[in-house]
Amino acid sequence: MSLNEEPDDSALGVEIDWGQSKTDHFVQWYRNDSALLQSIATFTFDALRRGGAAIVVCTEPHRRQVEERLQLGLDVRQLERNGRYICRDAEETLDCFMVNGRPDPDKFFDVVGTVVSRASNSWNGVRAFGEMVGVLWQSGQPQAAIELEQLWHRLIEVYSLPLFCAYPRTDLHTDAEVDSFRRVCDAHSVVIL
């Protein structure tokens, strides 16, 4: 399959056994919001069902749709009150640590690291989903996305949690775009196309 072909739905992460992941750093390149949302909901639901916590940093439209899926088997509001389901808006969170178009490491660890630390210290088994890198990618900032991946990677090394990232799948027209795509893939232990 070429980088610009549309994969079928069976290749979009729905068949991943999220329960086997302990510290993997996943990335899903998606064209189909429905498949992405199902992957996020499954990844998150599994952590919450096992008594752990889930941190979800995504866009507002995706947040609403993920929560609709989670509500089919969980009381999302109760999980939020208990601190087991932590959801943040991707754009607002980026605004807290981006400086001159780049993620500031100290601010990132203060903002995101604090959330991860609290959840990890409070619950056995934490998973995180992050769409901030996808927001940066879509806005034409692939280098900032790659730098943010590196900061996230440092967090998952410290807190031993699986991290699931998502990027919108776009056609790649230049060598620079292909190079950025490869660098993002290389930053992850599992790539879902």
C-alpha positions as a Markdown table, in Angstrom:
| # | Residue | x | y | z |
|---|---|---|---|---|
| 1 | Met | 0.0 | 0.0 | 0.0 |
| 2 | Ser | 1.4 | 3.4 | -0.8 |
| 3 | Leu | 1.4 | 6.2 | 1.7 |
| 4 | Asn | -1.5 | 7.9 | 0.0 |
| 5 | Glu | -3.8 | 4.9 | -0.3 |
| 6 | Glu | -6.9 | 4.6 | 1.9 |
| 7 | Pro | -6.5 | 1.4 | 4.1 |
| 8 | Asp | -9.6 | -0.7 | 4.8 |
| 9 | Asp | -11.2 | -0.5 | 8.2 |
| 10 | Ser | -9.7 | -3.8 | 9.4 |
| 11 | Ala | -6.3 | -2.0 | 9.4 |
| 12 | Leu | -7.3 | 0.9 | 11.5 |
| 13 | Gly | -6.6 | -0.3 | 15.0 |
| 14 | Val | -10.0 | -1.9 | 15.8 |
| 15 | Glu | -8.4 | -5.3 | 16.2 |
| 16 | Ile | -5.5 | -4.2 | 18.5 |
| 17 | Asp | -5.5 | -6.0 | 21.9 |
| 18 | Trp | -5.1 | -2.8 | 24.0 |
| 19 | Gly | -5.0 | -4.9 | 27.2 |
| 20 | Gln | -1.6 | -6.4 | 26.2 |
| 21 | Ser | 0.0 | -2.9 | 26.0 |
| 22 | Lys | 2.0 | -1.9 | 29.1 |
| 23 | Thr | 4.3 | 0.9 | 27.9 |
| 24 | Asp | 3.9 | 1.0 | 24.1 |
| 25 | His | 3.9 | 4.3 | 22.2 |
| 26 | Phe | 1.2 | 3.9 | 19.5 |
| 27 | Val | 0.4 | 6.1 | 16.6 |
| 28 | Gln | -2.7 | 5.9 | 14.4 |
| 29 | Trp | -2.8 | 7.7 | 11.1 |
| 30 | Tyr | -6.4 | 8.1 | 10.3 |
| 31 | Arg | -8.7 | 9.4 | 7.5 |
| 32 | Asn | -11.8 | 7.9 | 9.0 |
| 33 | Asp | -12.9 | 9.6 | 12.2 |
| 34 | Ser | -15.2 | 6.7 | 13.1 |
| 35 | Ala | -12.4 | 4.2 | 13.1 |
| 36 | Leu | -10.2 | 6.5 | 15.2 |
| 37 | Leu | -13.0 | 7.2 | 17.7 |
| 38 | Gln | -13.6 | 3.5 | 18.1 |
| 39 | Ser | -9.9 | 2.9 | 18.8 |
| 40 | Ile | -9.8 | 5.7 | 21.3 |
| 41 | Ala | -12.9 | 4.5 | 23.1 |
| 42 | Thr | -11.7 | 0.9 | 23.2 |
| 43 | Phe | -8.3 | 1.9 | 24.4 |
| 44 | Thr | -9.8 | 4.1 | 27.1 |
| 45 | Phe | -12.6 | 1.8 | 28.1 |
| 46 | Asp | -10.2 | -1.1 | 28.7 |
| 47 | Ala | -8.2 | 0.9 | 31.1 |
| 48 | Leu | -11.2 | 2.1 | 33.0 |
| 49 | Arg | -12.9 | -1.3 | 33.1 |
| 50 | Arg | -9.7 | -2.7 | 34.7 |
| 51 | Gly | -9.9 | -0.1 | 37.5 |
| 52 | Gly | -7.2 | 2.1 | 36.1 |
| 53 | Ala | -7.3 | 5.7 | 34.8 |
| 54 | Ala | -7.4 | 7.2 | 31.4 |
| 55 | Ile | -6.1 | 10.6 | 30.3 |
| 56 | Val | -7.6 | 11.8 | 27.0 |
| 57 | Val | -6.3 | 15.0 | 25.3 |
| 58 | Cys | -8.3 | 15.5 | 22.2 |
| 59 | Thr | -10.2 | 18.0 | 20.1 |
| 60 | Glu | -13.7 | 19.0 | 21.3 |
| 61 | Pro | -15.6 | 17.1 | 18.6 |
| 62 | His | -13.6 | 13.9 | 19.3 |
| 63 | Arg | -14.1 | 14.3 | 23.0 |
| 64 | Arg | -17.9 | 14.4 | 22.7 |
| 65 | Gln | -18.0 | 11.4 | 20.4 |
| 66 | Val | -15.5 | 9.3 | 22.5 |
| 67 | Glu | -17.6 | 10.0 | 25.7 |
| 68 | Glu | -20.8 | 9.0 | 23.9 |
| 69 | Arg | -19.2 | 5.6 | 23.2 |
| 70 | Leu | -17.8 | 5.3 | 26.7 |
| 71 | Gln | -21.3 | 6.1 | 28.2 |
| 72 | Leu | -22.6 | 2.9 | 26.6 |
| 73 | Gly | -20.9 | 0.9 | 29.4 |
| 74 | Leu | -19.5 | 3.4 | 31.9 |
| 75 | Asp | -20.6 | 6.3 | 34.0 |
| 76 | Val | -18.2 | 8.9 | 32.5 |
| 77 | Arg | -19.2 | 11.7 | 34.9 |
| 78 | Gln | -18.6 | 9.6 | 38.0 |
| 79 | Leu | -15.2 | 8.5 | 36.6 |
| 80 | Glu | -14.4 | 12.2 | 36.1 |
| 81 | Arg | -15.4 | 13.0 | 39.7 |
| 82 | Asn | -13.2 | 10.1 | 40.9 |
| 83 | Gly | -10.3 | 11.3 | 38.9 |
| 84 | Arg | -10.1 | 8.2 | 36.8 |
| 85 | Tyr | -11.2 | 9.8 | 33.6 |
| 86 | Ile | -9.2 | 13.0 | 32.8 |
| 87 | Cys | -10.1 | 14.8 | 29.6 |
| 88 | Arg | -8.4 | 17.9 | 28.3 |
| 89 | Asp | -8.9 | 20.0 | 25.2 |
| 90 | Ala | -6.0 | 19.6 | 22.8 |
| 91 | Glu | -5.8 | 23.2 | 21.6 |
| 92 | Glu | -6.2 | 24.7 | 25.1 |
| 93 | Thr | -3.5 | 22.3 | 26.5 |
| 94 | Leu | -1.1 | 23.2 | 23.6 |
| 95 | Asp | -1.7 | 26.9 | 24.4 |
| 96 | Cys | -0.4 | 26.2 | 28.0 |
| 97 | Phe | 3.1 | 25.0 | 26.9 |
| 98 | Met | 3.8 | 26.2 | 23.3 |
| 99 | Val | 6.3 | 29.0 | 23.1 |
| 100 | Asn | 7.2 | 30.6 | 19.7 |
| 101 | Gly | 5.7 | 27.6 | 17.8 |
| 102 | Arg | 7.6 | 25.0 | 19.8 |
| 103 | Pro | 6.8 | 22.9 | 22.9 |
| 104 | Asp | 8.6 | 24.3 | 26.0 |
| 105 | Pro | 9.8 | 21.3 | 28.0 |
| 106 | Asp | 9.5 | 22.9 | 31.4 |
| 107 | Lys | 5.9 | 24.1 | 30.7 |
| 108 | Phe | 5.0 | 20.7 | 29.1 |
| 109 | Phe | 6.2 | 18.8 | 32.2 |
| 110 | Asp | 4.4 | 21.3 | 34.5 |
| 111 | Val | 1.1 | 21.0 | 32.6 |
| 112 | Val | 1.0 | 17.5 | 31.2 |
| 113 | Gly | 3.5 | 15.9 | 33.5 |
| 114 | Thr | 1.5 | 17.0 | 36.5 |
| 115 | Val | -1.6 | 15.3 | 35.2 |
| 116 | Val | 0.2 | 12.1 | 34.4 |
| 117 | Ser | 2.0 | 12.1 | 37.7 |
| 118 | Arg | -1.2 | 12.6 | 39.7 |
| 119 | Ala | -3.0 | 9.8 | 37.8 |
| 120 | Ser | -0.1 | 7.4 | 38.1 |
| 121 | Asn | 0.3 | 8.0 | 41.8 |
| 122 | Ser | -3.5 | 7.6 | 42.4 |
| 123 | Trp | -4.4 | 4.7 | 40.2 |
| 124 | Asn | -2.9 | 1.3 | 39.2 |
| 125 | Gly | -2.7 | 1.4 | 35.4 |
| 126 | Val | -2.9 | 4.6 | 33.5 |
| 127 | Arg | -3.3 | 5.1 | 29.8 |
| 128 | Ala | -3.0 | 8.3 | 27.8 |
| 129 | Phe | -4.4 | 9.3 | 24.5 |
| 130 | Gly | -3.0 | 12.5 | 22.9 |
| 131 | Glu | -4.2 | 14.3 | 19.8 |
| 132 | Met | -2.1 | 17.5 | 20.3 |
| 133 | Val | 0.6 | 16.2 | 17.9 |
| 134 | Gly | -2.1 | 15.7 | 15.3 |
| 135 | Val | -3.3 | 19.3 | 15.8 |
| 136 | Leu | 0.3 | 20.5 | 15.3 |
| 137 | Trp | 0.7 | 18.3 | 12.2 |
| 138 | Gln | -2.5 | 19.5 | 10.7 |
| 139 | Ser | -1.5 | 23.1 | 11.2 |
| 140 | Gly | 1.7 | 22.6 | 9.3 |
| 141 | Gln | 4.1 | 22.2 | 12.3 |
| 142 | Pro | 5.5 | 18.7 | 11.9 |
| 143 | Gln | 8.8 | 19.6 | 13.7 |
| 144 | Ala | 6.8 | 20.8 | 16.7 |
| 145 | Ala | 4.8 | 17.6 | 16.6 |
| 146 | Ile | 8.0 | 15.5 | 16.6 |
| 147 | Glu | 9.5 | 17.5 | 19.5 |
| 148 | Leu | 6.2 | 17.0 | 21.4 |
| 149 | Glu | 6.5 | 13.2 | 20.7 |
| 150 | Gln | 9.9 | 13.3 | 22.3 |
| 151 | Leu | 8.6 | 15.0 | 25.4 |
| 152 | Trp | 5.8 | 12.5 | 25.7 |
| 153 | His | 8.3 | 9.7 | 25.3 |
| 154 | Arg | 10.2 | 11.0 | 28.3 |
| 155 | Leu | 7.0 | 10.9 | 30.4 |
| 156 | Ile | 6.1 | 7.4 | 29.4 |
| 157 | Glu | 9.6 | 6.2 | 30.3 |
| 158 | Val | 9.2 | 7.6 | 33.8 |
| 159 | Tyr | 5.6 | 6.6 | 34.4 |
| 160 | Ser | 5.5 | 3.3 | 32.4 |
| 161 | Leu | 2.2 | 3.9 | 30.7 |
| 162 | Pro | 1.0 | 3.2 | 27.2 |
| 163 | Leu | 0.5 | 6.3 | 25.0 |
| 164 | Phe | -1.8 | 6.4 | 22.0 |
| 165 | Cys | -1.3 | 9.3 | 19.5 |
| 166 | Ala | -3.4 | 10.2 | 16.5 |
| 167 | Tyr | -2.6 | 12.1 | 13.3 |
| 168 | Pro | -4.9 | 13.0 | 10.4 |
| 169 | Arg | -3.8 | 11.1 | 7.3 |
| 170 | Thr | -3.0 | 13.5 | 4.5 |
| 171 | Asp | -1.4 | 13.0 | 1.1 |
| 172 | Leu | 2.3 | 13.4 | 1.1 |
| 173 | His | 3.6 | 15.4 | -1.9 |
| 174 | Thr | 7.1 | 16.4 | -1.1 |
| 175 | Asp | 10.3 | 14.7 | 0.2 |
| 176 | Ala | 10.0 | 16.9 | 3.3 |
| 177 | Glu | 6.5 | 15.6 | 4.1 |
| 178 | Val | 7.6 | 12.0 | 3.6 |
| 179 | Asp | 10.6 | 12.6 | 5.8 |
| 180 | Ser | 8.3 | 14.1 | 8.6 |
| 181 | Phe | 5.9 | 11.2 | 8.2 |
| 182 | Arg | 8.8 | 8.7 | 8.7 |
| 183 | Arg | 10.2 | 10.6 | 11.6 |
| 184 | Val | 6.8 | 10.5 | 13.4 |
| 185 | Cys | 6.5 | 6.7 | 12.7 |
| 186 | Asp | 10.0 | 6.2 | 14.0 |
| 187 | Ala | 9.1 | 7.9 | 17.3 |
| 188 | His | 6.5 | 5.1 | 18.0 |
| 189 | Ser | 6.8 | 1.4 | 18.9 |
| 190 | Val | 3.5 | 0.6 | 17.0 |
| 191 | Val | 2.2 | 2.3 | 13.8 |
| 192 | Ile | -1.4 | 1.9 | 12.7 |
| 193 | Leu | -2.0 | 2.9 | 9.1 |
